[in-house]
Amino acid sequence: MIKHNARNLTNEEFFYGHKACGGCGESLAVRLTMKILGERTFAALPAGCMSAVSFIYPNMAFTTNAIITPFASTGAVASGMAAGLKALGIENTQTVGFAGDGGTADIGLQALSGAIDRNDDIIYICNDNEAYMNTGIQKSGLTPYGTKTTTSPAGKNLPGSITMKKNMFEIVAAHGIQYAATASVGYPEDLMAKIEKAKNTKGTSYVHIFAPCPTGWGHGSEVTIELAKQAVDSGLWYLAEFENGEFILNKNPKEFASVENYLMAQSRFKHLKEEDIEVIKNHRDAKWAKMRKDWQQK
């Protein structure tokens, strides 16, 4: 299997000229994914940031076939595209769905679940920037505890979001999916290796990519990659795979980097008190104790 890196990655662009904000982690995730999948790729995107910044007449950022789907229907439309290509006898193609955290974990969960249940030959990418950014920074099911959004305000009586992120990776794995993985734009070689695995998987595959949003998170566009890396190093995001019915932890830090440094670099967390940060750390530690006990490690 090809190990993609800066030296051998193609110079061809299949996602280019979009109108996303400077430092957008999600657009980088799509760009790298499309470089791995190549020119014979058919993409489905719901009404979210990437469709909003990519399909602006008369320009289109995708150089391959791509379509905007209803918000709830990314998995269903991608499945239909794959079935249509098969019925027409068009071979050597990839069908991919790109959706955000809300379009995956909330609004689009049913369609994704159905696609996995049918084992349709598609790749589903969740670009997770931890809120509904395109419509005004509202809380989603993947918004972490303590996050200030327009629908989870922070104040004297509330720390922001009062719920933890859904275990979306494990929800997908519980379907018995062929291949699933988590990734981060802060670790691009790991991300590209997992897209390559998904590309070579027959049946449904799912890759959940952590992708910072300068606009919604309140950080400088120049630190997107560093924050995506810090999230992993501090243990607030993890790199893992699910294949052959087994969970595999790809990176297991001996010591976690500073959670405070990661959180305080973003305006959405500036309001947090020490006790709020302790809640976040305790949840992290409990999660990692379970993963280290139950999952295989590379």
N, C-alpha and C positions, 0 to 999 in steps of 0.2 A: 504494500500500500504506500502511496506517495506521502512523504513527509514535507508539507509545505512550509516554506519560510521565505524571508525577504530575498534570498538568493535565487530561488527557483519559481517564485510566484509569477504568474503571467502578467505582462504589461497591458494586456487587453482589459478594457473596462466594459462591464455589462450593466453598471449602475453608476451613472455619471451626469453631473449637471443639475442635481436636485437643488431645491430651495430651502433645505433644512437650516436650522440655527447653527451658528458656528460652534464647533465642538460637540456636535450631536453624536452620542454613542450609538444610537440606533442605526443611523445612516452608515456608520462604519461597519456595523454588524452585517447589514445587507450587502454592502460593497464586497466585503471579504467572502461572504457566503456565495455571492454570484460568481466571484472569480474561481471558486472551487467547482461550482455546478456547471458553469460554462454556457456556451451560446445556444445550446438546444434545451433551454430551460423555459418552462411555462409557469408563471407566478400568479398567485392570487393574494390580494391584499384587501382587508376590510377598510372601512372608513376610519382612518387613523392618521397619525403623523406622516407615515411613509407614503400613503396614497395622496395625502394633501400636498406634499412637497414634490411629488414625482410625476403627477399627471396634470400639469398646468399647460393648457393649450397656448401656443402650438408646440410646446416642448414636452418631451417625455424622458425621464431619467433612465428608464429601463431600455436597453438596446435589444432585448429579447421580448417575447410575447408576455404580456402582463394584463391583468384585469382587476378592477375594483369590485369587491363583493359587498353584499349587505353585511352589516356589522357582526351579526351572529353566525355568519355562514361560511367562514373561511375554510373550515374542514370539509364542508359539504361541496363547496364550489371546486376546491382542489381535487376532491374525489371525482367529481363529474368531469373535470378536465382530463384526469388520468384515464377515466373510462372512455372518453371520446377519442383520445389519442390511440388507445388500444383498438377501438372499433374501426378506426380509419386505417389501421395497420401502420401507423407512424411509430418507428422504433428509435431506440437510442436517445430518449429524451428524459428529462427530469421534471417532475411536477412539485412545486414548493408553495406552501402557504406561509406568509409573513404576517404575524399579528402581534399587537402589543399585549401588555399584561391584562388589561381589562377585557380586550377582545379575545383573550385566551382563557383566563381563569374565571371570568364572570360570564360575559355575554356569549362567548363562543364555545363554552365548555361542552354543551350538548353535541354540537356538530363535530368537534374534535373527538369526543368519546365515541360517537358513531363510526367515524372513520377508522379509529383504532380497532373497534369491535369487528369491523368488516375486513380489517387488515389491508386496506387500500394501499396501493403502491405510491405513497406520497411522502414528502418530507414536510414536517410542520415546525416552523421556527417561531418561538415566543421571544420577542424583543422586549425585555423587562426593564422599563424605566420607573416602575413602582408607583404609577398613578395614571389617570386619564389625562395626559398632557395636551393632546390636540384640542380638547374641549374646555380647557380652563383649569387644569391641575386639580381634578377631583380624586378622592380616595378610590382605590380599587381593592380587590381581594388580595393583591400582592403588595400593597402598601405596608411598610413595616411599622411596628409600634413606635409611637412618639413623633410621627411625621406630621408636620403642619401642611394641610392642603386646604382648598376652598370649602371642602365639605367635612374636614376634620380639623377645625380651628384649635389653636393652642391658647390657653388662658389660665386663669387662676385655678379653675376646677378640672381642666382637661389637659393632658400632655400632648394633644394632637390625636393621631390615630390611637385607639385603645385596643386594637387587635393586632395579632402577629400575621406575618405573611402566610398564605395558604401553602401547604406542602405540595405544590403543583407537580414537581418532578415525581414525587412518590404517588400522587394521584394517577398520573399517566402510567407509571410502572405497574400499578395495581391492575391495570387492564391486561397485563401480560404482553405488552408491546414488544415488537421485534428489537428495537434499539431506542434508547433514550439517553440524554446526556445533559449536563449543565456546563456552561462556559461563561467566559467574561471577556469583554473587549480588552481588558487589562492583561490578558494572557492570550495573544492572538494565535500563536502556534498551536496551543492546545485547542483553541476554538476551531481552527482550520482542520486539524486532524479529526475532530469529531464530525465536522461537516463531510469530510471525505468518507468516514465510516457510514454516515447516514446515506450518502450518495450510493454506496455499494451495498446497501441493505435492501433486500427484496421484501416488500411489505411496508408497513407504516413505521416511520422513525420520527423522533421528536428531539429538538435541541432547544434548551432554555438558556438564552443569552442575557447576561447582566449588562445593561447599557445605560450609563449615566446620562442625565438630561440637564444641561446647564440652566435652561430656563426654569424648569420645574423644581430643580434642586437648589438653585441659588449658588452656583459656583462658577468660577472663571472657565471659559472655553478651553484654556490651555492646560487644565488639570484633569480633563475627562479620563484619560488613560490612567493617570496616577490614582485617581479615586476608584476606578474599576479594579485596579490591582490591590489597593488598600482594603477594599471590601472583602476580597479573598484572604488577604494576609491577616486581617483582624478577626477572621472567622465568621463574619456576618454574611458571607456567601461562600459556597463550597463548589469544588470541581469534582464531578462524579459521573459515572456511567451506569446504565442498567442494560445488561445483555445476557442472554441465556438464563434468564430468571434470577440473576444475581446482581446485587448492588456492588459497585467498585468505587472506592474513594481514591481519586487520582492524586490529591495533594493533601498531606496531613502535617500541618505546621507543628514543630516541636513547641514553639511559643507563639502566641498570637501578638500581632502588632497592635498598636494603641487604638482602641475603639474610639476614645475621646478625640484623637486627632482626625480620624475619619469623619466623625459626626460633626465636629465643630467647623469643618471646612465648608459646610453647606448651611445656607440660611434656613432651610426647612427644619433643622435640628438645633438652631442657636438658642432656643427657649428652654431646652431640656435641663432639668435639675439633676443633681447627683443621684437621687433616688430613681429617677427615670432611666438614667444610664445603667444603673445597677440592675434594673428589670431587664434591659436589653442584654447585658452581659450574662445574667443568670439563664436567660432563655437560650443564648448561644451555647453556654457550657452544657446545658442539659441536652441540646440537640447533638453536639459533638460527642458527648459521652455515649449516646445511643448509636451514632454512626460508627464510632470506633469499636464498639462492642459487636454490632450486628453486621457490618459491611466488610467486604474484603478490602485490602489496601494494596496499592501498587507501590 
